[in-house]
Amino acid sequence: MRVFLFQTAKGLFASSGGYKANLSILRHASSQGHATAQMCYAYRDEVKYYCTEMEAEGRKPSLTRSTLQVPLDDGSSTGVIIYVFVNKEGIRVIALDLDDFEKAFPKKLMASETTDFVDVSTTSNRAESSQGLTERREREQADDSTCSSSS
């Protein structure tokens, strides 16, 4: 079985009951040998801290970093940093830099674009670029038969 979770809470560390429950499900599935991944928001300092913590435990976080260029309404674009690593529980983490994401998708604009998509089925250039990210990550997940951490 493959489990992919899109976590809407902010940060890598569980801050609410729902987030803790979601992580618990992923941890259990991973411990049973299932491929697990989550897409979430993270603060830059959290990613650095998490990787430092893993290295202190003798694990290699295998962190990769890429940038998704998101088109803006004025014709320019802004980058959203994407961190990918496998955490100590064997869960692949695809973390979008929260500050970059909020710059590319301001809260009020995100709400109106979501409404337009749901009510009228229209998408903006910005929304289409995020859909491309999700599809690309899903393909990468499908290509990878296991999600286990380095020991």
C-alpha positions as CSV (number, residue, x, y, z in Angstrom):
1,M,0.0,0.0,0.0
2,R,1.1,3.6,-0.6
3,V,0.0,6.4,1.5
4,F,0.4,10.1,0.5
5,L,-0.8,12.8,2.9
6,F,-1.1,16.5,2.2
7,Q,-0.7,18.1,5.6
8,T,-2.2,21.6,5.8
9,A,-0.9,22.4,9.3
10,K,2.2,24.6,9.3
11,G,5.6,23.3,10.4
12,L,7.4,19.9,10.4
13,F,6.6,19.2,14.1
14,A,3.1,18.1,15.2
15,S,1.3,21.0,16.8
16,S,-2.3,19.8,16.9
17,G,-4.2,16.6,17.6
18,G,-5.1,16.1,13.9
19,Y,-1.5,16.5,12.8
20,K,-0.3,14.1,15.5
21,A,-3.0,11.6,14.4
22,N,-2.0,11.9,10.7
23,L,1.7,11.3,11.6
24,S,0.8,8.4,13.7
25,I,-1.0,6.7,10.8
26,L,2.0,7.4,8.5
27,R,4.4,6.0,11.1
28,H,2.4,2.9,11.6
29,A,2.0,2.3,7.8
30,S,5.8,2.9,7.4
31,S,6.7,0.5,10.2
32,Q,4.6,-2.2,8.4
33,G,6.7,-1.8,5.2
34,H,4.3,0.5,3.3
35,A,5.5,3.4,1.2
36,T,4.6,6.6,2.9
37,A,5.0,10.3,2.1
38,Q,3.7,13.6,3.2
39,M,3.6,17.0,1.6
40,C,3.7,19.8,4.2
41,Y,4.8,23.3,4.9
42,A,8.0,23.9,6.8
43,Y,10.0,26.8,8.1
44,R,13.6,26.9,6.8
45,D,15.1,26.7,10.3
46,E,13.0,23.6,11.0
47,V,14.4,21.7,8.0
48,K,17.9,22.6,9.1
49,Y,17.2,21.6,12.7
50,Y,15.6,18.3,11.7
51,C,18.5,17.3,9.5
52,T,21.0,18.3,12.2
53,E,19.1,16.1,14.7
54,M,19.1,13.2,12.3
55,E,22.8,13.5,11.7
56,A,23.4,13.6,15.5
57,E,21.6,10.2,15.6
58,G,24.0,8.8,13.0
59,R,21.4,9.0,10.1
60,K,21.8,10.6,6.7
61,P,18.7,12.7,5.9
62,S,19.5,12.7,2.2
63,L,18.1,16.2,1.8
64,T,17.5,17.5,-1.7
65,R,16.4,21.0,-2.4
66,S,14.8,22.4,-5.6
67,T,12.9,25.5,-6.5
68,L,9.5,25.7,-8.2
69,Q,9.0,28.9,-10.2
70,V,5.5,30.2,-9.7
71,P,4.2,32.8,-12.2
72,L,2.7,35.9,-10.7
73,D,0.0,38.2,-12.1
74,D,2.5,40.9,-13.1
75,G,4.3,38.5,-15.5
76,S,7.2,37.9,-13.1
77,S,7.7,34.8,-11.1
78,T,8.8,33.8,-7.6
79,G,10.5,30.7,-6.3
80,V,9.1,28.3,-3.8
81,I,11.9,26.1,-2.2
82,I,11.0,22.4,-1.9
83,Y,12.9,20.2,0.5
84,V,12.7,16.4,0.1
85,F,14.1,14.0,2.6
86,V,13.2,10.7,4.4
87,N,12.6,11.2,8.1
88,K,13.7,8.8,10.8
89,E,10.4,6.9,10.7
90,G,10.9,6.2,7.0
91,I,8.3,8.7,5.8
92,R,9.3,10.7,2.7
93,V,8.8,14.4,3.5
94,I,8.1,16.9,0.7
95,A,8.2,20.2,2.5
96,L,7.3,23.5,0.8
97,D,9.1,26.5,2.3
98,L,6.2,28.3,4.1
99,D,7.5,31.8,3.7
100,D,8.1,31.3,0.0
101,F,4.7,29.6,-0.4
102,E,2.9,32.5,1.3
103,K,4.7,35.0,-1.0
104,A,3.6,33.0,-4.1
105,F,0.1,32.3,-2.8
106,P,-1.1,35.2,-0.5
107,K,-3.9,34.1,1.8
108,K,-6.6,36.3,0.4
109,L,-5.7,35.5,-3.2
110,M,-5.4,31.8,-2.4
111,A,-9.0,31.8,-1.0
112,S,-10.5,33.6,-4.1
113,E,-8.6,31.3,-6.5
114,T,-9.8,28.3,-4.7
115,T,-13.4,29.5,-4.9
116,D,-13.0,30.2,-8.6
117,F,-11.7,26.7,-9.1
118,V,-14.4,25.0,-7.1
119,D,-17.3,27.2,-8.3
120,V,-16.3,28.0,-11.9
121,S,-13.5,25.5,-12.7
122,T,-11.1,28.3,-13.6
123,T,-7.4,28.2,-12.7
124,S,-4.8,30.9,-12.6
125,N,-1.2,30.5,-13.8
126,R,-0.2,30.3,-10.2
127,A,-2.6,27.4,-9.4
128,E,-1.6,25.5,-12.5
129,S,2.1,25.6,-11.5
130,S,1.2,24.1,-8.1
131,Q,-0.8,21.4,-9.8
132,G,2.3,20.6,-11.8
133,L,4.3,20.2,-8.6
134,T,1.8,17.8,-7.2
135,E,1.7,15.7,-10.3
136,R,5.5,15.6,-10.5
137,R,5.9,14.6,-6.9
138,E,3.2,11.9,-7.3
139,R,5.1,10.5,-10.3
140,E,8.3,10.4,-8.3
141,Q,6.5,8.6,-5.5
142,A,5.1,6.1,-7.9
143,D,8.6,5.5,-9.4
144,D,10.0,4.8,-5.9
145,S,9.0,1.4,-4.6
146,T,10.2,2.0,-1.1
147,C,10.4,4.8,1.4
148,S,12.9,3.8,4.1
149,S,15.5,5.8,6.0
150,S,19.2,5.3,5.9
151,S,20.6,3.6,9.0
